[in-house]
Amino acid sequence: MELSKNEKFPSDIKMAPSEKEVESKEESSPRIPRQTKTSTARVLSHEDLERLSGDQALVSDFKHMKLEKEAQKNWDLFYKRNTTNFFKDRHWTTREFEELKACREFESQRLVLLEAGCGVGNCIFPLLEDDLRIFIYACDFSPRAVEFVKQNPLYCPERCCAFQCDLTKDDLRGNVPEGSVDVVTLIFVLSAIHPDKMKLALQNISRVLKPGGIVLFRDYGLYDHAMLRFKAGSKLGENFYVRQDGTRSYFFSKECLAELFEESGFQSVANDYVFRETVNKKEGLCVPRVFLQSKFTKPDQSQSS
Ligand SMILES: C[S@@+](CC[C@H](N)C(=O)[O-])C[C@H]1O[C@@H](n2cnc3c(N)ncnc32)[C@H](O)[C@@H]1O
């Protein structure tokens, strides 16, 4: 989603499909995709490495601060422009994260889930359709996104509670009882948060998660195609970029992600790169995508003693 439809691509990838096309296809399919999980980062060609290391100029401190101040506004404008039409429903979550089905202690247990940074609900509505024994808290800092969730015909207050919340500022316990959530999904959200504030968001999430509960994570991985095609002048910091519309994206290495979660009190359960190639049949192009797919638990102190 890095590029808008009208934005120009760098010259070497002129024929690449629009990011909207890449992202929505990539992240919607319930079928088994051609993807590889690996513990090692993508190895870049010499050419790509040179281009990336040549792009060292950072945006000014003033612009950097302005983007941080206007992060919420920029995402809200994103939803004003795109309404519910940008991302497709994410039907792959139960395939990739068996915990969504299997982490009940007993068959009839109602699973409590928090979708942190829910957007317009592309993750939650397939889950609600799929599983009757689930209650979902869903929050986002864009008021428009939250309103779209509430207007969805599948939204019903008995099974879902959507609310506005800045994960880096607003205590989730204002809407979600402390230690009450079995599973948190964090899907393409942490990358949108300033690296200096990621820990605040994780600590906030930890407070509402049950001891022994789990965070299911998928987000942009280091050297993803989207990272390589940012134009000069888009770099905010190491592995951190700004898109034309003012929304930002961080690209995670597995080491950096594990450190972030561990310093926020979690334990690593799984942490792998997912390599995929999105094929644009019409144009005969392969686009290499890199995601990081991971699981972290909140330690259950009572079980360790
Ligand atoms: C790429 S969208 C992903 C939405 C959803 N998780 C999905 O899978 O479709 C990222 C979302 O994170 C939200 N977001 C970014 N920073 C946030 C913050 N500090 N607090 C709450 N939500 C945030 C944005 O408003 C946006 O809806």
The ligand as a MOL file (V3000), in Angstrom:
LIG
                    3D

  0  0  0     0  0            999 V3000
M  V30 BEGIN CTAB
M  V30 COUNTS 27 29 0 0 0
M  V30 BEGIN ATOM
M  V30 1 C -2.1460 -1.4790 7.5240 0
M  V30 2 S -3.4970 -1.1130 8.5930 0 CHG=1
M  V30 3 C -3.8720 -2.7520 9.2020 0
M  V30 4 C -5.2900 -2.9020 9.6730 0
M  V30 5 C -5.7030 -4.2900 10.1230 0
M  V30 6 N -4.8950 -4.7930 11.2110 0
M  V30 7 C -5.6960 -5.2790 8.9840 0
M  V30 8 O -5.0310 -6.2950 9.0970 0
M  V30 9 O -6.3690 -5.0580 7.9860 0 CHG=-1
M  V30 10 C -2.6660 -0.3510 9.9960 0
M  V30 11 C -3.6430 0.2270 10.9840 0
M  V30 12 O -2.9480 0.6120 12.1600 0
M  V30 13 C -3.6160 1.7530 12.6930 0
M  V30 14 N -2.6650 2.4190 13.6150 0
M  V30 15 C -1.4590 2.9560 13.3250 0
M  V30 16 N -0.8980 3.4890 14.4360 0
M  V30 17 C -1.7720 3.2590 15.4650 0
M  V30 18 C -1.7550 3.5670 16.8430 0
M  V30 19 N -0.7250 4.2550 17.4180 0
M  V30 20 N -2.8050 3.1920 17.6100 0
M  V30 21 C -3.8590 2.5300 17.0460 0
M  V30 22 N -3.9280 2.2150 15.7310 0
M  V30 23 C -2.8890 2.5750 14.9410 0
M  V30 24 C -3.9630 2.5620 11.4590 0
M  V30 25 O -4.9860 3.5080 11.6860 0
M  V30 26 C -4.3720 1.4560 10.4880 0
M  V30 27 O -5.7580 1.2470 10.5400 0
M  V30 END ATOM
M  V30 BEGIN BOND
M  V30 1 1 1 2
M  V30 2 1 2 3
M  V30 3 1 2 10
M  V30 4 1 3 4
M  V30 5 1 4 5
M  V30 6 1 5 6
M  V30 7 1 5 7
M  V30 8 2 7 8
M  V30 9 1 7 9
M  V30 10 1 10 11
M  V30 11 1 11 12
M  V30 12 1 11 26
M  V30 13 1 12 13
M  V30 14 1 13 14
M  V30 15 1 13 24
M  V30 16 1 14 15
M  V30 17 1 14 23
M  V30 18 2 15 16
M  V30 19 1 16 17
M  V30 20 1 17 18
M  V30 21 2 17 23
M  V30 22 1 18 19
M  V30 23 2 18 20
M  V30 24 1 20 21
M  V30 25 2 21 22
M  V30 26 1 22 23
M  V30 27 1 24 25
M  V30 28 1 24 26
M  V30 29 1 26 27
M  V30 END BOND
M  V30 END CTAB
M  END
